[in-house]
Amino acid sequence: MKNTVIIGIGNILLKDDGVGVYTIKQLENEKLPSTIELVDGGTSTLDTLGFFLDYSRVIVIDCLRAGYEPGTIYKINTEDIKDYKKENLSIHDVQILDVVKMANMMGKFPKVTIFGIEPEKICLDTEMTKTMQVKIPEIIKLVKMELNIEEQNVG
């Protein structure tokens, strides 16, 4: 039975904003336990509420603008979420925080971790910057560490 969902949020038509979706596509090539579901959440963050209601563990990967160096990876845990101010986050992250609160109001309290990545550029373009492309393996490593999944040595 699947108990963990990893959701990639973003718009692949807006350059670096698609990092969550591209990371999910890369994760599809990884050896992951059968208890994990991978979801391309696209841009409709509010549509992900069902995952917050049905899974005990939710990991979200999204572009996050907080004013730091492009490529900076942020990790926000369930206990940190209540301390984040909406005006400090991107539009997707605001909605994710709202989705977490909605699930809580419905009596569901999944363990939530958000991995946000500071974009270099958001504009109409279907290719991410090199800054973001080279961060995907690092994001995957952090997700695996979060889930206590051992790296597979191939060779």
C-alpha positions in Angstrom: 0.0 0.0 0.0 1.3 3.4 -0.9 1.7 5.8 2.0 4.0 8.4 0.6 3.5 10.8 -2.3 6.0 13.0 -4.0 4.4 15.9 -5.9 6.3 18.1 -8.4 4.6 21.5 -8.9 5.4 23.9 -11.7 4.8 25.1 -15.2 7.2 23.6 -17.7 6.4 26.5 -20.1 7.9 29.1 -17.7 11.6 28.0 -17.7 12.8 27.4 -14.2 9.3 27.2 -12.8 9.0 23.7 -14.1 11.7 22.3 -11.8 9.2 20.3 -9.7 7.7 18.6 -12.7 11.2 17.9 -14.3 12.4 16.4 -11.0 9.4 14.0 -10.9 10.3 12.9 -14.4 13.8 12.1 -13.3 12.5 10.3 -10.2 10.6 8.0 -12.4 14.0 6.5 -13.5 15.1 5.9 -9.9 14.7 2.8 -7.8 12.1 3.7 -5.2 10.0 1.6 -2.8 6.6 0.5 -4.0 5.1 2.5 -1.2 5.9 5.8 -3.0 3.7 7.4 -5.6 5.1 10.1 -8.0 2.7 12.9 -9.1 3.1 15.6 -11.7 1.1 18.3 -9.9 1.4 20.8 -12.7 0.2 24.3 -11.9 -3.1 23.4 -10.2 -1.8 23.2 -6.6 -5.3 23.2 -5.1 -6.1 20.0 -7.0 -3.5 18.2 -4.9 -5.6 18.3 -1.7 -6.7 14.7 -2.1 -3.1 13.6 -1.8 -2.8 15.5 1.5 -5.9 13.6 2.7 -5.0 10.2 1.5 -1.3 9.9 2.3 0.5 10.0 5.6 3.7 11.5 4.0 3.7 14.2 1.4 6.8 15.7 -0.2 6.4 18.7 -2.5 9.1 19.9 -5.0 8.5 23.4 -6.3 10.2 26.6 -7.4 10.4 29.0 -4.5 11.3 32.7 -4.6 12.8 33.9 -1.3 15.4 36.2 -2.7 18.5 34.1 -2.3 21.1 32.9 -4.9 19.5 31.0 -7.9 19.7 27.3 -7.3 19.4 27.6 -3.5 17.4 24.6 -2.2 15.1 25.2 0.8 13.6 22.5 3.0 10.5 23.4 4.9 9.0 20.8 7.3 5.5 20.4 8.7 6.5 22.2 11.9 8.0 25.1 9.9 5.0 25.7 7.7 3.0 27.6 10.3 6.0 30.1 10.7 6.2 31.0 7.0 4.6 34.2 5.9 2.7 34.1 2.6 4.3 37.2 1.2 7.7 35.5 1.4 6.8 32.7 -1.0 5.9 32.2 -4.6 2.3 31.7 -5.7 2.5 27.9 -5.8 3.9 27.8 -2.2 1.1 30.0 -0.9 -1.4 27.5 -2.3 0.6 24.6 -0.9 0.4 26.2 2.5 -3.3 26.7 2.1 -3.7 23.0 1.0 -1.9 21.8 4.1 -4.2 24.0 6.3 -7.3 22.7 4.5 -6.2 19.1 5.1 -5.6 19.9 8.8 -9.1 21.5 9.0 -10.4 18.2 7.7 -8.6 16.3 10.4 -5.7 15.0 8.3 -2.2 15.8 9.4 0.3 14.2 7.0 4.0 14.7 7.5 4.8 17.4 4.9 8.2 18.4 3.5 8.5 21.1 0.9 11.7 21.3 -1.2 11.8 24.7 -2.8 14.4 25.8 -5.3 15.2 29.4 -6.0 14.8 30.1 -9.7 17.3 31.9 -11.9 14.8 32.9 -14.6 11.0 32.6 -15.0 9.9 33.5 -18.5 8.2 31.9 -21.5 10.6 29.1 -22.4 10.4 25.3 -22.2 14.1 24.8 -21.2 15.3 25.3 -17.7 18.5 27.2 -17.0 21.7 25.2 -16.4 21.6 26.4 -12.8 18.3 24.5 -12.3 19.2 21.5 -14.5 22.3 20.7 -12.4 20.3 20.9 -9.2 17.9 18.1 -10.0 20.3 15.3 -8.9 20.9 17.2 -5.6 17.1 17.5 -5.1 16.7 13.8 -5.7 19.5 13.0 -3.3 17.8 15.2 -0.6 14.4 13.5 -1.2 16.0 10.1 -0.9 17.7 11.2 2.3 14.4 12.5 3.6 12.9 9.1 3.0 15.9 7.2 4.3 16.4 5.5 0.9 19.9 4.2 0.4 21.7 5.3 -2.8 22.1 2.4 -5.1 25.7 1.9 -6.2 25.7 0.9 -9.8 28.9 -0.4 -11.3 
